[in-house]
Amino acid sequence: MSEEGVFGITAAEKFFGLILIIVGALTLYFTLTSAQALSIYAGLFGFLSFIILAVGFFLLITKAD
């Protein structure tokens, strides 16, 4: 595989990880600020937001070979 292809994949992975971190942080923020309205679902949405954040951080720190 050429070096250009590896760089493109790495850049896309980092960009997608950054997007996931932003989306996860926003969903976590809005989940925690509107926990009263979500009532019993606040824990579920908080957990899912944390998973999105974790996947984003994982994509950001890993190295594509």
N, C-alpha and C positions, 0 to 999 in steps of 0.2 A: 504494500500500500504506500502511496506517495506521502510525503510530509504535509502537503497541502490538505489532503483528506483527513489526516490525523488532527491537524490544527482546526479544521472546520468542525469536526466532531467534538473536540475539546471545548471550543468556543461555544458551540450550541449547548453542550452539557452545562457549562458554567452559567450561561444566560438563562437556561430553563430552571436551573437551581435557584438563581436570583429571583426569577419570577415566582417560583413556588414559595420562597421565603417571604416575599412581599404579600402574596395572597394569604399565606398561613398567618402572618402577623395581623393582617387586616381582619380576617375571620375570627381570630382569637380575641382581638380587641373588641369587635362588635358583639361577640358572644358574651364576653365578660361584662360589657357595659349594659347589655340588655338581658341579663340573666333573669330579671324579674318577669319579663314578658315571655321568656322561653320556658319558664318553670322547670318541669322535669327533664326537658331536652337540653338544658344548658350543659350538663355534664357530657352528653353525647357529642354535641357540637364542639365543646372545648377539647375533648379527646381527639376528634377528627382534625381540628385545627392544629393540634400539637403534632399529629402524624404528618400533616402537610409540611409543617415547619421542619420536622426531623428529616424528611425526604429531601427537602430543599438544601438543608445543611450538608447532608450526605453527598448530594450531587455537586455541591460547591467545593467540598474538601477532597473528593476522590480524584484520582488521576486516570485518564483513559489511556489504555495501551494500544 
